[in-house]
């Protein structure tokens, strides 16, 4: 029976037959059914793409989370072999007691390994470590006819798989090289940048000395404060005698601090403020608190730094009934200040301002379907409401034009409104 299938932003929805294979044989059977009735399936991991990438209005959806076994791990090389449906959360819980950590993690641990490779995801260490494809040793895909083929890195076939979320042959296993860590902690520094120029200079100036770089931008600010940001940079924490290593799941989770309010109250607060003018005060308060405290230094677990919002379950539900759109602009370094300034002003002019915006520094993605550039990205969340929907879509079209003008890129894991396809056609390339 068809089911309601949603993107994480809750804006894109399809009603589709859903297959949930728990083994390779079950996957083969599901694909045989699709072939017999002439339908082309969409392969879905945990459904954490914000837009329509894991929905399918035209046919079935095959959810791959059942193929989640860890097939092997070499502690010498750090290479783990695992099913495409393994969650990053389960991967780090396997890795950290052994003194390892995934080389790239997204802002949520509820992403499958196969989905991460299909989107070629990045993290907060994009300048130093690139995308996840840079750390994959091989991928195994299920060819037509049911044959599993392993493809090693360094070949054109491998490059064709990385970031190719439209492939008709699903990824079924990934060999990923994990990162050896001396502890499970990071040394973090938090500081403010009073405007866009200072934000970009702060990230660029920190990129060679810090492993992780990310900023929370206040999109409501204007004038001389346009683009002001709270920046967080981090390096691996060096072990000290008598200090805990943080190599247990319990130590990692114990370092999560959501504040004094319980999760239900936080979710209610988010629902009452998401997308509304109250978010101006939320962003102002966050910036002001950081500015008052000055440059802060503290130790934080890898999990707390990487996945804080995962410990507020169902936070995206606060955006119902309309859901939300995230638009992430990837812009070359030389064009970043003018492009982001224009993007911020376009929001103010349209009366549709992002409730949450994140800025990062990236190196160029070398894969054929690469989206990351030697430059910066700005990801902006927008609540979808009946009153502002048409203005929001018009704003996204203006962002499309801005990216074309400055040689930028969009990212399918975040795209909700067709920007990737539209920009690709305009450039005459493959999405």
C-alpha positions in Angstrom: 0.0 0.0 0.0 1.4 3.5 -0.9 2.7 5.6 2.0 3.3 9.2 2.6 7.1 9.8 2.1 8.6 13.2 3.2 11.8 15.0 2.8 13.4 16.2 6.0 12.2 19.7 5.4 8.6 18.4 5.3 7.9 20.6 2.2 8.4 17.9 -0.4 6.1 14.9 -0.2 5.2 11.9 -2.3 2.7 9.0 -1.9 4.6 6.0 -3.0 4.9 2.2 -2.6 7.8 1.6 -0.2 10.1 -1.4 -0.2 12.2 -2.0 2.9 14.7 -4.9 2.1 16.6 -6.3 5.0 19.0 -8.3 2.8 20.6 -8.3 -0.6 18.2 -11.0 -1.7 15.2 -8.9 -0.6 16.7 -5.9 -2.4 17.0 -8.1 -5.6 13.4 -9.2 -5.2 12.2 -5.6 -4.8 14.0 -4.4 -7.9 12.6 -7.4 -9.8 9.1 -6.2 -8.9 9.9 -2.7 -10.1 11.4 -4.0 -13.3 8.3 -6.2 -13.9 5.9 -3.3 -13.7 8.1 -0.9 -15.5 8.7 1.5 -12.6 11.9 3.2 -11.7 12.6 3.4 -8.0 14.2 6.1 -5.9 16.7 4.8 -3.3 16.2 6.3 0.1 18.4 6.2 3.2 17.2 7.7 6.4 15.3 10.5 4.6 17.5 13.3 5.8 17.8 15.1 2.5 15.9 18.3 3.0 14.1 18.3 -0.3 12.8 15.8 -2.8 15.8 13.6 -3.4 14.4 10.7 -1.5 10.8 11.0 -2.5 9.2 9.7 -5.7 5.9 11.0 -7.0 6.3 8.8 -10.1 6.9 5.4 -8.5 8.3 3.4 -5.7 10.8 4.2 -3.0 13.3 1.6 -1.8 14.5 2.3 1.8 18.0 1.0 2.3 18.3 1.2 6.1 17.9 -2.6 6.5 21.3 -3.2 4.8 23.2 -2.0 7.8 25.7 -4.7 8.9 29.4 -3.9 9.6 31.2 -6.6 7.5 34.7 -5.9 8.7 37.2 -3.5 10.2 41.0 -3.3 9.8 42.4 -1.6 12.9 45.8 -1.1 11.1 44.4 0.8 8.1 41.3 2.1 9.8 39.1 0.9 6.9 35.6 -0.3 7.8 33.3 -2.2 5.4 29.7 -1.6 6.1 26.3 -1.9 4.4 24.9 1.2 2.7 22.1 1.4 5.3 24.4 1.9 8.3 23.7 5.1 10.1 26.6 7.5 10.8 25.3 7.3 14.4 25.9 3.6 14.5 29.3 4.0 12.8 30.7 6.5 15.3 29.4 4.3 18.2 31.4 1.4 16.7 34.4 3.5 16.0 35.0 5.7 19.1 35.7 2.8 21.5 38.4 1.7 19.1 40.0 5.2 19.0 38.5 6.1 15.6 36.0 8.6 14.2 34.4 9.0 10.8 36.5 11.3 8.6 33.5 13.4 7.6 30.2 13.7 9.4 27.1 15.8 8.6 25.3 17.9 11.1 23.1 14.9 11.9 24.2 11.4 12.7 20.9 10.0 11.3 22.3 9.7 7.7 23.1 6.4 6.0 26.6 5.7 4.7 25.2 5.0 1.2 23.2 8.2 1.2 26.3 10.1 2.4 28.3 8.7 -0.5 25.5 9.2 -3.1 25.3 12.9 -2.1 29.1 13.2 -1.4 28.4 15.0 1.8 30.7 17.4 3.6 31.1 18.4 7.3 32.5 21.3 9.3 36.1 20.2 8.3 35.5 20.7 4.6 38.6 22.7 4.1 41.0 20.2 5.7 39.2 16.9 4.8 37.1 17.7 1.7 34.0 15.5 1.2 33.3 11.9 2.2 34.3 10.7 -1.3 37.9 11.6 -0.5 37.9 8.9 2.2 36.0 6.1 0.5 38.3 3.2 -0.6 35.7 1.3 -2.6 31.9 1.1 -3.2 29.9 -2.0 -4.0 26.9 -1.6 -6.2 24.1 -3.9 -7.3 24.1 -4.2 -11.0 21.1 -5.2 -13.2 20.7 -8.9 -13.0 21.5 -9.0 -9.3 25.3 -9.0 -9.5 27.3 -7.1 -6.9 30.3 -5.2 -8.3 33.0 -3.7 -6.1 34.6 -0.5 -7.5 37.9 0.7 -6.2 38.8 4.4 -5.9 41.1 5.8 -8.5 38.9 4.7 -11.5 36.5 6.5 -13.7 33.7 4.1 -12.5 34.4 5.1 -8.9 34.3 8.8 -9.7 31.0 8.2 -11.4 29.4 6.8 -8.2 30.5 9.5 -5.8 27.8 12.2 -5.6 25.7 10.4 -8.3 22.4 10.3 -6.3 20.4 9.5 -9.4 22.2 6.1 -10.2 19.8 3.3 -11.1 22.2 0.8 -9.5 22.1 1.2 -5.7 25.1 1.3 -3.5 25.0 -1.7 -1.2 28.3 -1.5 0.7 31.0 1.1 1.4 34.6 0.7 2.5 35.5 3.9 4.4 38.8 4.9 5.9 38.2 6.1 9.5 40.3 8.7 11.2 42.4 7.8 14.2 41.8 10.1 17.2 43.9 10.5 20.3 40.8 11.4 22.4 37.1 11.8 21.8 37.3 15.6 22.4 37.9 18.8 20.6 39.4 22.1 21.8 36.9 24.7 20.6 37.2 28.5 20.4 34.1 30.6 19.9 34.2 34.3 18.9 32.2 36.9 17.1 32.7 38.5 13.7 30.8 41.9 13.6 30.0 41.9 9.8 30.3 39.8 6.7 33.8 40.9 5.7 35.0 39.9 9.2 33.2 36.6 9.0 34.8 35.6 5.8 38.2 36.8 7.0 37.8 34.9 10.2 37.0 31.6 8.5 39.7 32.0 5.9 42.3 33.1 8.4 41.5 30.0 10.6 41.4 27.4 7.9 45.0 26.3 8.1 45.3 26.2 11.8 42.0 24.7 12.8 40.5 21.4 11.6 36.8 22.4 12.0 35.3 25.8 11.0 31.7 26.8 11.2 29.6 30.0 11.9 26.1 30.8 12.9 25.1 33.9 10.9 22.5 36.4 12.0 20.6 37.0 8.7 18.4 39.7 10.4 21.3 42.1 10.9 21.7 44.9 8.4 23.8 48.0 7.7 27.3 47.9 9.2 26.3 44.6 11.0 25.2 42.8 7.8 26.4 39.2 8.0 27.6 39.2 11.6 28.4 35.7 12.9 29.3 33.6 15.9 32.2 31.5 14.7 33.3 28.2 16.2 36.7 26.7 15.3 38.0 23.4 16.7 41.0 21.1 16.8 41.5 17.6 18.2 42.2 17.7 21.9 45.6 16.3 22.9 45.5 13.6 25.6 46.6 14.7 29.1 47.7 12.5 31.9 44.8 11.6 34.3 42.2 13.0 31.9 39.5 10.8 30.4 40.0 9.8 26.8 36.3 10.2 25.8 36.5 6.9 23.9 33.2 5.6 25.2 29.7 6.2 23.9 28.6 7.2 27.4 31.3 9.9 27.7 30.4 11.3 24.3 26.7 11.5 25.1 27.3 12.9 28.6 28.8 16.0 27.1 25.6 17.0 25.4 24.2 20.2 27.0 20.9 21.5 25.6 20.5 24.0 28.4 18.2 24.1 31.4 14.9 23.5 29.6 13.6 20.0 28.8 13.4 18.9 25.2 9.5 19.2 25.0 9.7 22.8 26.1 12.5 23.6 23.6 10.5 22.0 20.8 7.5 24.1 21.8 9.6 27.2 21.9 11.0 26.5 18.4 7.5 25.9 17.1 6.3 29.2 18.4 9.2 31.1 17.0 10.3 29.3 13.8 10.0 31.5 10.8 8.5 34.4 12.7 9.9 37.8 13.6 10.7 36.4 17.1 13.8 34.7 15.4 15.3 38.2 15.1 15.5 38.2 18.9 16.8 34.6 19.1 19.7 35.5 16.7 20.3 38.8 18.5 20.5 37.0 21.8 22.9 34.4 20.5 25.2 37.0 19.0 25.0 39.3 22.0 25.8 36.5 24.5 28.9 35.5 22.6 30.0 39.1 22.2 29.7 39.7 25.9 31.7 36.7 26.9 34.5 37.4 24.4 36.7 34.7 22.9 35.8 31.5 24.7 37.9 28.3 24.9 36.4 25.0 26.0 36.6 21.3 25.5 33.7 19.5 23.8 33.1 15.9 22.8 33.1 15.1 19.1 29.4 14.2 19.3 28.4 17.4 21.1 30.2 19.5 18.5 29.0 17.6 15.5 25.4 16.6 16.3 23.9 18.9 18.9 20.5 19.2 17.2 20.1 15.4 17.1 19.5 15.6 20.9 16.4 17.6 20.3 14.4 14.8 18.6 11.9 15.9 15.9 13.0 19.5 15.8 12.0 19.8 12.2 8.4 19.0 13.2 8.3 22.6 14.6 7.9 23.8 11.0 4.6 22.0 10.3 2.3 22.3 8.6 4.2 24.0 5.7 7.6 22.6 6.4 10.8 24.5 5.6 13.2 25.0 2.7 16.9 25.2 3.1 18.9 26.9 0.3 22.7 26.4 0.4 24.8 28.7 -1.8 28.3 27.5 -2.6 30.3 30.5 -3.9 33.9 30.9 -5.0 36.2 32.7 -2.5 36.6 35.8 -4.7 32.9 36.4 -5.2 31.8 35.4 -1.6 31.5 38.9 0.0 29.5 40.5 -2.8 27.4 37.4 -3.4 26.5 36.8 0.2 25.8 40.5 0.8 23.4 40.4 -2.1 21.7 37.2 -0.8 21.2 38.8 2.6 19.8 42.0 1.1 17.5 40.0 -1.1 16.0 38.4 2.0 15.4 41.8 3.6 13.8 43.2 0.4 11.5 40.2 0.0 10.4 40.2 3.7 11.5 36.5 4.0 14.5 36.2 6.3 16.3 33.0 7.3 15.6 31.8 10.8 18.9 29.9 11.0 22.0 30.3 8.7 25.3 28.4 8.8 28.5 29.5 6.9 31.5 27.3 6.2 34.8 27.3 4.3 35.4 24.7 1.7 38.1 23.4 -0.7 37.2 22.4 -4.2 35.4 19.0 -4.7 37.4 17.1 -7.3 34.6 14.7 -8.3 32.8 15.1 -11.6 29.5 16.0 -9.9 31.2 18.2 -7.3 29.3 21.1 -5.8 31.9 22.4 -3.3 34.3 25.1 -4.5 37.4 26.8 -3.2 35.3 29.2 -1.3 32.4 29.4 1.1 28.9 28.1 1.6 25.9 29.8 3.2 23.0 27.5 4.2 19.7 29.3 5.1 16.5 27.8 6.6 13.2 29.3 5.6 9.8 28.3 7.1 7.1 27.8 4.5 3.8 29.5 5.3 0.8 30.3 3.2 1.4 34.0 3.6 5.0 33.9 2.4 5.2 30.9 0.1 5.1 32.8 -3.2 7.7 35.3 -2.0 9.9 32.5 -0.7 9.9 30.7 -4.1 10.7 34.0 -5.9 13.6 34.5 -3.4 15.0 31.0 -4.3 14.8 31.9 -8.0 16.7 35.0 -7.3 19.3 32.9 -5.5 19.5 30.7 -8.6 20.3 33.8 -10.7 22.9 34.9 -8.2 24.7 31.6 -8.3 24.8 31.6 -12.1 26.1 35.2 -12.0 29.0 34.4 -9.6 29.9 30.9 -10.8 28.4 29.2 -7.7 26.8 25.8 -7.1 23.8 24.3 -5.3 23.7 21.1 -3.3 21.1 18.4 -3.9 21.0 17.1 -0.3 19.7 20.5 0.7 17.8 21.6 -2.4 14.1 21.7 -2.2 13.1 23.7 -5.3 14.8 22.3 -8.3 17.9 24.6 -8.2 20.4 21.8 -8.9 18.6 20.7 -12.1 17.9 24.3 -13.3 21.5 25.4 -12.7 22.9 22.3 -14.4 20.8 22.8 -17.5 21.8 26.5 -17.6 25.5 25.4 -17.6 24.9 22.6 -20.0 26.3 19.9 -17.6 25.1 16.9 -15.6 23.3 17.5 -12.3 
